[in-house]
Amino acid sequence: MSLTAIQMERFTAFEKLKVNCSPGLNVFVGGNGTGKTHLMKTAYAACDITKSEVGFAEKLIRVFMPSNRALGRLVKRQKGSARGAAEVYRSQQKLRVSFSNHTTVPESATVTGAKMWRAKPIQSVYIPVKEMLSNAPGFRSLYAQREIHFEEVYADIVDRAYRPPLRGPIDHDRRTLLHVLQQHMEGKVTIKNDEFFLRSQQGNLEFPLLAEGIRKLGLLWLLIQNGTLLGGSVLFWDEPETNLNPRLFGALMEILLKLQRGVCRSFSPHTIMSFSRSWICSAPRKTKSLSMLCTEKRTPRSWHAIP
């Protein structure tokens, strides 16, 4: 069951907002500071807690990293006391969190719908803007043992990249996507002593020596190859085209379209020219649809559909 709506009230950049997600490809278009990444992080947190024991309020703290881990700092700034709320929907199921701007610990937040929400786990992935695989060796143990100032989306994506492959043969859809990626990367990704390499005709090239765009495609290859991205999973990809060679833009779009047709549902922001665009690619099994939402305001009250 895919995400069907996201609703916010006095939450981060939003005074009041409701976004209905189509079962197909959704595109958010807006300038910097309009909250596209905040929408994705909130939806990702809602998905991720279905596969862990972490509470919704706690996960929001980990992915947003407010100062001093004070949850109340996620309430839209204004004078005096105020309450903020975020809701994520899967059809009739709703996960809701609310808290005041004085809230300092996640236990003080009011969370409803969590038990029913967790009953159907969602496999999700969030690919942040900063590429992490070239810095991955040693990062997981450092993050687990030390208080370092990294949003948890970075630790999460490193964990998913290191997952070993699933047992059994790779299905046709995944094999097709892997082949497309291998053509554009001119190789396959391997892991040795916790380091990532691109195995090509030139030999094994370590990730720090590769162009960042190739590293991004390599990460996507890993997530498909190890079975993290399967049918029904959700991919959140923050600015996938950043530092990507323009000649690979077409390949990226081909891959995203193939993903939404047969492998997973994906949410990702996209920046083109002076606009920051947010892509939400969903992969329904039978239906295909497209929704484009736009705002030109820095702190939008709403997003409107583009024909």
Buried (B, 14 or more C-beta within 10 A) or exposed (E): EBBBBBBBBBBBBBBBBBBBBBBBBBBBBBBEBBBBBBBBBBBBBBBBBBEEEBBBBBBBBBBBBBEEBBBBBBBBEEEEEBBBBBBBBBEEBBBBBBBBBEBBBBEEBEBBBBEEBBEEEBBBBBBBBBBBBBEBBEBBEEBEEEEEEBBBBBBBBBBBBBEEEEEEEBEEBBEBBBEBBBEBBEBBBEBEEEBBBBBBEEEEBEBEEBEBBBBBBBBBBBBBBBBBBBBBBBBBBBBBBBEBEEEBBEBBBEBBBBBBBBBBBBBBBBBEEEBBBBBBBBBBEEEBEEBBBBBEBEEBEEBEEEE
